[in-house]
């Protein structure tokens, strides 16, 4: 894979790609307040004067600067977007082009592009998974708000929460066909990004056509899955088409994609074994004896979360090049998802009929009472339609570049229907619940400028506004399949808003040494929090919260020699609680999530020391990094009551956690034989809970969901211009799910296994138009859990035609 080098940039030249930190929402929230009158009303209604003034200065500065520009500019070479504005970034960057990724990786969804990046893991459980957060060096799958994911400066991260369910990134708003390249920025060392960059920032850059283009793609996969009493194959197929063209100053790109998939079980119905044996109850067979993650005996009753998904993605991007230096870009995306989940019981009575609930049931000499919810929680119908829009005004000059971006994300429809009565009767209807997120969404507004003051100085600065709104209502219904919403059972509402200004200076002290220093000032507010429950009775207006913080950053780069470079970076970052952590109470299968309206911001201090050696055919990088977080926001999951299969998830501030680690990354082209490229990474982290006075048993324990060891390896062989063969591997040792590390058993449902997974792929360019690929993922059929069971051996095939 092609990686971005660590060497200090030449600040005398305008950068070839410039990044915007960017974003604003154009819709309205129907559940949290009066509708907004339109885009401009939403934009200016509550935007503070300093932010508006800063944004206006970017636009006003361009003509004045253009008049003063007399220096002859070097040629700008651009890949992907020609209107992205980028400041010099004081951080480690790993990058890969879409072409390289497609040759070595089966990319059915946008998140697949990250599969082999160092220290990045995407928790993708099946094709089309809408709950696929990323992990970073020091944060796990339950910390989705500790990373930022952008496409062309538009935020894809769902910062309405900090979890691996409804707060997962909105990958469906990016089609693999439109991606030009992907970059990962490690650590919170750039003032251009908020404290959510504690872990990493992912920048996906798309492309716009210069002439007519069109493509057709079809792909399919087949997984063989065997675990407990489930032994089946699960398939997925995808069809996509894209076209684009340029007519003078106007260009456009349009893509459509349909994905239909069947998942393996995402959950299991279990019951804790009673203390004493018993002869009571009807003899029931088929259960599997096991232990849970704390070592207590359980029986596995059946499988749930067998999802059938149909997803439709539409995306349109248009660009108007107003002048040779200024452009206006508009993008709109629609993501629709229709999911139906079913269950499989392993239980059979004496007449060999399936059993879903009841009691007492005699299973293996113990008497159990199986609640209706054991299986009914795994049956649901989920319908969602999301819209995303963005508008970006860009200017590139010889000495001054600027960009203003507004983006919006709106949950137009988000409804899940679940039965509350026992199966199999519930399959024909009956009482249940309807959970809606309609009206939830966010807006982002960013302005930034990069001013090349002189050969020795580059000044970048910007302003930011975001607003997140949560509207989560659950209703009772007499018919969970098609009935109308009845009485309100629970509600969670709230809003957060952040304003920020930032600045960063790049000082080229001499040709070998560059100092980058900056800071970000942020003010944050949480308001209008409401929690309602009909049973147990609760109706609370939550207190408003606010905070103001300043985050300094600095980095020193040293070009030691022509082939050696080094960097030391330090940065402080404040990650403010999300509206979901503060106010949202949700149910996901058998897991209940409770909010905490009194959370404090995370206060992180991070460092990184990097050295890179470049060769004619490769490079090696070593990075030592540390991270100390005070008031760390960590999600915990535990049984609602002792022995209960129903889980209770909550977020708490932990006094102090610290992670220290070493990362090695290497690449070598034409290794051993011409055409063979090797790349890989190995990381060791010591993640420790240093202080937790409220729960002393956690002190000295490993931070949940962060492994000690993680590694990737990719070998790609190109024997000629047509064939590409790839063998890749991913490794992680076990992680803990609890802060006291009491989950000692890994290979069980809700446990976290270590794993070593290999993938193989062959890609063939048949001619100038046709290409095909065949992949085997999890080549060795590794059987492992990461809370959920993960995919086993999967065969995937792809066929593409480009006009």
N, C-alpha and C positions, 0 to 999 in steps of 0.2 A: 504494500500500500504506500502511496506517496504521502510523505509526512512533511509538515512545516518545520523548517530548520530553526534552531534556537538563536542563530547569530544575530547580533544587533543590526537593526535596519539602517539604511542610508537615509538620514533625515533631510538630506538636500533634495530628495526627489519626492514628488507627490506620491502617496501610496497607490498601488494598483487597484486595491479594493478597499473601500472604507465602510466600516461597520456602523450601523446605527443601533442604538440601544432601544427600541422604539415601540410605539403601540397606540388607540382609543376606540371605544365602543360606540356604535351608531344606533343601538337599539334602546329600548326602554325596559324598565323592570315593572312588570305588572303587579307584582306581589309586595313590593317594598315601598311603594310610593306612587305618586301621580305620574302618568306618562310624560316623557320629555317631548317637547314640541318638535324636535328634529336634531340633526347632527350638530349644528352650530349651538343650539340651546344646550345640548348635552355637554358640549365642549367648554362653553364659557360660563355655564350656570354657576358652578362653584369653584372654578379655577382661580386661585389666588393671584393677585396683581404681580408679585415677583416672578411667578412662573410664566404668566402671559407676557410680561415685559421681556424676559429672557428669550422666549420664543420669537417675539417680534424683532429683537435685535439681530437674530440670525438672518432673517429675511432682509432687513434694512442694510445690513453690513455688506451684502453681496455686491450691489451696484457700486458703492463707494470703494470697496476693495478692488473691484475690477478696474476702476479708473486709475488706481494707483499702481496696478500691476504692470511692470515694465520688464521684469526679468524674463528671460527666455526659459520656458518650462521644458523639462524632459518629456519624451513621449510616454504616455500612460498606456500600459498594456493591461487589458482587463479580461478577466474570465468571469463567466456568469453575469451578474448584474453589473452594469456600467455605472449605476447611480448610487452604489453603496458608499457611505462615507465612513472611513475608518481612522481612528486615532492609533498611535503606536501603543501596543499592548504590552504591559510589563509582567507577562506571565508565560508559563509553558503552554505551548499550543501543539496539538497533534491534529493533522488534517489528512483527508483523502478525497480524491476526485470520485465523482459518481461512476465514471467509466471503470476505474480500478475496483471500486466496491462491487459493481455488477459482475465483473469477471470472477471474483473470488467468493461472493456471498449471494445466497438466494434472497433477493430483496422483494418480498411480497407486500410489505408495509414499510413506511418511512423509518420506523425505529430499527428495522433490520440493518440499516447502514452502520449502526454503532456496534455491531456484534463483536468485532475484534479490536476495538480501540482499547488502549491501556486503561485499566482500572475503571472501566465503564461496563456495567451489566444492566441489561434491560430485562425486567421481569415479565417476559412475554410467555403466556401459558399456552396459547394456541393462535393460529392465524386469525387476525381480526380482533384480538383481545383489546378491549377498551380500557383495561386496567393494567397498564404496562409502564410503571415508573422506572427511573434509572437509579442505580446506585453509583457512588463515587468512592474516592479513596477512603473517606472517613464517615460516610453516611450510608445507611441501608435502605431497603425497599419501603420502609415506613416513613421516610423523610423526603417526600417528593418536593417539599418547599425549600430544600437546601440545594436546589439546582435550578437553572434557568435554561429554557429551550426556546429558541427563536427560529423563525423562517423569514428571511429577508427583513430582520428587525422587528417582526411581529411576534408577540409572545404566544407560545403554544402551551407553556406550563399553566396548569390550572391552580393558581395560588388562592383558590377559595378554601383550600384545606391542605393538610400535611399528612397524607396517607397513601395507601396503594389501591384505593378504590375510586371514589368519585373525584379525587384530586389528582388523578393520573394525567399526564400530558395529552393534549388533543392531537395525536399523531394523524388522525383521519383527515385533518385539514391540509395535509401535504401529500401529494402523489409522488411515488418513486420516479415517475416519468419526468417530472419537472426539476428534479434535484440536479444541481451542477457540482457542488462539493459540500463537504461537511467538516466542521472544525470543532474541536473540544478545547476549551480554555480551562486550565486547572487552577482552582483557588480564587479567593476574593481580593485579588491584587490590583484590579482596575477600578478606578473611581467611577467609571461609566456605568457600572452595574450595581444593583442593590445588594443588600446583605444576603439575599437568597442565592448569591453566587458562592456561598461558603464552600460548597462541594465542587461545582463545575458549571460552566456555561457551554451550551451546545448551540452553535450557529449553523443553520442549514441555509445555504444560498442556492437559489433557483436561477434559471436562465430564461432569457427572452430570445426569440428567434430573429435572425437577420434576413431570413427568406422563408419561403413556404416550407413547412415540414409537417409530417404526420406519422403516426405510429399506431400499431395494433399489437397488443400483448395478451397472451393467455398463459395461465399457470395453474398448476394443480399439485396437491400433495396428498399423501396417504400415510397415516401413522398406524403402526401395529402396537397396541397397548394391552398389557396384561398385568393386573394387580388385584389382589384379593379375588373377588368373584367376577370381576370384569375382564373379559377376554374378547376384544373386538378390534375392528379397524375404523379409523375416523378420518374423513376426507375433507378437503377444502379445494375450492376452485375459484379462479379470479379471471375477469375479463376487463381490459382497460383500453381506452383509445385516447389519443391526444392529437391536437393540431395547433398550428400557429403560423403567423406570417407577419410581414412588415410592409407597410404602405407609407413610404416617406417617413415622416416623423412619428407615425402611429404604428405600434406593434402590439400583438396580443398572443396569448397562449390560453388554450382551453383544454381541459382534461376531464374525463369521466371514467369511473371505475366501479365495478360491482364485485363484491366478495361474498361468497357463500361458504360457510364452514360448519363443521360439527366437531365439538370439542370432546376430549376425553373427560373423565370425571374431574371436577374442580374441587369437590369436597366429598366427605364420607359421613354417613350417619353412624354415630357410635353411642355406646352406653357403658357407664362405669360398672364393673362387676361388683355385686353386693359382697359384704364382708363374709357372710356365712352361706354355705350351700343350702339348697332347699329342694324339696320334691314337689312343691306347689306349682300350679300352672300347667297350661297345655304345652305339650312337648313341641318345640319349634326348632327346626334345623336350618342350617345354611350360614350361620354367623361365623366369623373368623376371630379367633382369640388373638389378642395382641396387647401391647402396653401403650399408654399415651406418652407424651414427651417428658413427663416427670417420673415415668416408670410405673405408674399405677395400672393394674390390669383392666382391660376394656374388651368389649366385643365390637367388631365392625359389622354393622347391620346391612349396609348397602351403600350405593353410590348416589351422589347428587351433583347438581350443576352441570349436567350434560347439555351443553348449550348448542342450539342450532341458530346461527346468526346469518342474517342477510343485511349487508351494508352497501350503501350507495354514496359515492363521493363525487361532487361536482366542484370544479375550481376554474375561475376565470381571472386572468391578470391582463391588464392593459397598461400601456405606457405611452405617454405623449412627450416627445422631446421638444419642449417649448423653444429652446435655443440649443446651440451646441454644448452649452454648459449647464442647462437647467432642464429638469424633467419632472413630470407628475405621473405617479403610478397609483393605480387603483386595483384592488384585488377583492374578490368575494368568493367564499367557499361555503358549501353546504355538505353537512355530514348527516346521514340518516342511518339508523340502526334499528333493526327489528329482531329481537332475540326471544326465543322460547326455550326454557330450561325444563328438563325432565329428570326423573330419578330411576334408579334400579334397585329393587330390594333383593337381598340375598336370602331372606327368610321364607321358609315354607312350613305350613302346618302339616298335620297328619294326613290330610287329603291332597298334599302337594300343591296347595294353593298359596299364592303370594300373601305375605303378611306385612302390613305397613305400620300398625299401631295396635295398642291394646295391652291387656295384662290381667292377671299375671301370666307371663310367658316363660316356660321353662327352657332355658337355653344353656346347654352344657351342664345341667345340674344346679343352676342358679335361677331364681325367680326375678324377672324383670318386668317393669311396666314401661312400655314405650309410648311416649307422648306423640300426639298427632303432628306436632311441629318437627319431630325428628326427620320426617321425610317431606312434609308439606313446605318447609322452608327452602327446599331445593327445587321447588316447582315455581316458576314465575314467567310472566310475559313482560318484556321490557321494550318500550317504544320511545325512541328519541329522535329529535331533529334539531341540529345545532347550526347556527350561522356565524360566520366570521367575516368581517370587512376591515379593510385598511386603506388608508390614503397617505401617500408619501410625496413630499415636495423636496427635491434634491438639487443642490448646486455644487458644481465642481469648478474651482478656479485654480490659478497658478499658485496662489499662496493661501487662499481661504476656501474651504469646503464646508457646506452646512447641509443639514437635513432636518425636516420636521415630519414626524410620523404620528398618525392617529390610528388606533385600531380598536375594534370592539368584538366581543364574543358574547353571544346570546343563546341561552337555552330556550329556544322557541317551544319545544315540547320535550318533556322528560317524564315518563310515567312508567312505573313498575306495578304490576298486579300480582298478588300472592295469595294463595288460599290459607285459611286458618283452621279448616276442618281436616279430618283424617282422609288419607287416600285409601282406596281408590275412588270413593264417592266424590271427593273434591275435584276429580278430573272432569266431571260433568257440570261443575258449578258449585254454588254455595257461598257461604260467608267468607270474607277475606278482607284484604286491605289494598288501598291504592296510594302509592307514594309518588309525589310529584316534586320536581325541581323547576317547573316552568317559571321563567322570570329571573332565574339565577344568571349571573353573567358579570362581565367586567369591562372596563374601559382603560386604555393606556394612552398617554400623550407624552411624546418625547421630542425634544429639540436638542441638537448637538452641533458643534462647529469645531473644525480643526484649522488652526491658523499657524502656518509655517512662518514664524516671525523672522527667522534668519536661518543660516546654515546650522547654527548651534542650538536653536530653540524651536520647539513645536509646542504650541499651547492648544489644548482641547478643553472644551467646557460644554455644559449642557444643563437642561432643566427637565423635570419629570413630574408627571401626575398619574396616579392610578386610583381607581375606585372599584371595589369588589362588593357585590351584593349577593346575599344568600336568601333564597326563598324555598323552604323545604316543608311541605305539608303532607301529612298522612291522614287518609280518610278511611273509615269503615265502609264496607259495601256489602249488600246482600248477595251479590253475584260477582265473584272476583274475575270471571271471564269477560263479561260484557256489561255488568251493572253500573249504574251511575254512582258517583261519589256520595256517600251519606254523611254522617256526623264526623266532624273533625276530631281525630284521635290524638294528634300531636302536631306541633308546629315549631319550627326554628327559623328565626329571621335575624338579620343583622347586616352591618355594612362596615367596611374599613376603607380608609383613604390615606394615601401617602403623597406628600409633596417633597421634592428633592431638587437641589442644585449641586453641581459638582464641577471641579476643575482639575486639570492635570497638566504638568509641564514636563517636557522632555528636554533635557539639557545635555547636549553633546559636549562634554568637557574637553575631550580631545578625540582624535580618530579612533582610539581604542576604548574609551570609557564613556558611558552614558548613564546619567542619573535621571530617573523618572520619579516624580513626587506629585501627590495629589490628595484630594479629600472629597468626601461626599457628606453633605448636610441633609438630614431627613427629618421631617416631622410627620408623625403617624397618629391616626385617630381611629378608634373603634366606637361605633354608636348604634343606636336603634336595635339593640339586642333584645330578643324576645324568645322565651321558651314556654311552650304550652303543652300540657298533657291532660287528657280527660281521665285517665286511670293509669297510675296514681295521679290524683288531682294536683296540678301544678300550673301556675300562670304567673310568670315572673318577667318583669322588665329588667334586663340586666344593666348594671352600671356602665357608663361610658368610660373609656380608657384613652389615654394619650401619652405620647413620648416624643422627645426630640433628642436626636443623637448625631454625633459627628464621627466619621470613620476616616482616619488618615491612612494613606498608602505610600509606600516607597519601594523603589527597585533600583539596583545598581548592576549594570551590565558591563562586562569586560571582554573585549576581543583579545584574548591572550596571545593568539597567533593566528595565522591564516586558517588553520584547521581546528582551533580550539576556541571555545567561548564559555563564559560562566555568567551566572546571574544569582543575585541574592534579592529576595523579595519579602517584604513584610506588609501585612495588612490587617486592619481591624474591620469587622463587619457586624452589623446588628440585623438580626433576622426577626422581624416583628411577627407576632402571632397572626395566623390566618383567621378569617371570619368563621371557618368551619371549626377550628380548634376552640374558638371562644364560645360558639353558639350552637353548633350543629349536633343533633342527636340522630343517628341513623342506624338502620338495621340492614346488615348484609348477610344473608343466609342465617346462620346461627350466631352471628356476632352482633352485639349491641355496642354502639359507640356513644359515649357520653361527653358533653362539652365541659369546658372549664372557663368561665368568664373572667377569671382573675389572673390569667397567665401573664408573665413578664417576657420582654424580648430576649432572645438569645444574644449573648455578647461573645463574639469569636475573635480570637487573635491567631493569625496563621503566619507561618514562615515557610520559605522554600529556598534551598541552596541547590542549584543545578549546574552541572558541568557537561558539556557536549563535545565530542570528538567526531569530526567529519572526515570521511574518506572519499576517495574517488567513486566508490561503488556503495557507499553506505554511511552509517553513523551509529554512534552509541551515546546514550544519555543516561546520566545518573542524577537522581534528585533525592535529597533528604528533605522531608517536610514534617512540620509539627502543626498541631491545631489544639488550642485550649478554648473550650466554650464554657462560660459561666451562664447559669440559668438555662442549661440545655433543655430544649423541649423534646421529650422522648415519649413515644406512644407505647403503652403497655397493654397486654392482653392476658386475661385471667378468667377462670370460670366464674360465672355470676354468683353461684354458691358452690361450696366444695362438692365435687363429684358431678356437677352439672355439665352437660354438653353445650349449653348456651354460654357463649363467651362475652365478657365485658371488656371493652377497650376504652382506655382513658389516656389523657395527656397530662404530664406533670413537668414542672421545672425541676431539674436536677442541679444541685449546687455547682458542680464542676466536673467536666469530663476532659480527658486529654488523649490525643492520638499522636504517635510518633512513628515515622515510617521511612522506608527506602524504596525507591522505584528505579528499576533498570529497564531501558527501552533500547532495542537495537534493530537495525535493518542492514541487509547485505544483498545487493543485486549481483547476478551472475556468480552465484556461490557454487563452487565445485564444478559446475558445468554451465555453459552459456544458456541463458534463459531461465535459470532457477533463482528466484528471489525468496529470501527468508526474512521474516520479521517476527518480533515477539516482545513480550514484557513480563517482568516478574516484580511483584510488590510484596513487601512485608510491612505490616502495621501492628503496632501495639496499642489497641484502643482500650482505655481504662477509665472507669468511673472513679475519680479521685475523691469526691466528697458528696455525700448525700445524707445529711443529718436526719431527714425524715424517714430514711430507710437504711440504717447502718449496714444491714446485711449486703447491700449492693456495693459498698465501698471496696475498691480493689478488684472488682469483677470486670469482665469484658463488656464493652458497650454493645447493646443488642444490634444484631444484623450486620455487624462489621467483621469480616473474616481477618485472621492473621495473615494468611497467604492467598494470593490470587495471581494467576498467570494466563497469558495467551500466547499462541504460537500459530503462525501462518507460513506455509510453504507453497509457493506458486511457481509452476513450471510452464513456460511458453516455448514449445519446441519449434513453432513457426508462427506466422502471422494469423493463423486461423484458430488454433487450439490453445486453451488455457486450462491447466489442471491444478487443483488446489486441495491441499490437506491442511486442516486447521484444528486446533485444540483449545479448550477453555478449562481452566482449573480453579477451584476454590476449596478451601478447607471449611469445616463446619462453622456455623455461627450460632449464637444464642438468641432467643426471642425475649427473654426476661432479664431485668436488670440485676437480679440476684443469681443469674445463670443456673436456675433450678431445673431448666429443661435439659436434662442430661441425655435423653434418648433422642436421636436424630432421625432414624429411619421409621417414621410413623407420621400419620396425618397430623399436621400442625407442627411437626418437627422441621429442623433445618439441617439437611445432609451436606457433607462435602461432596464434591463431584469432579469427575474428569470426563469430559465429553469431547468426542472427535467428530468433525464434519468433513465430507469429501464432496468435490464438485468438479464437473467437466463442462467447459463452455466452448461452443463452436460457432465461429462466424462462417456461415455457409456461403455467403457472398456479400455484396455491398448492401443488400436489403434484409436478408434473413439471418437470424441467429437463434441458437437453441442452447439449452443448458439442462443438465441432470445433476441433482444433488442428493446426498444422503446425510441427513442431520442426526446427530446422536448415533453415529455409526456402530458403536458397541452396545446399543440398547441399554444404556445406563438407567437404572431404576432409582430415582431419587426424589426427595421431597424438599421443597422450599416453602414450608407451610402447606401449600397445595402440592398434589402430585404433578410432576413436570413431564413434558413430552418424552416419549421413548422413540425408538428408531422411526424416522420419517423419510419417505422418498418424495422428492419434489422435482417437477419438470416444468420447463418454461420454453415458450416459443414467441419470437418477436419479429415483426416486419416493420421496417422503416422505409417510407417513401423517399 
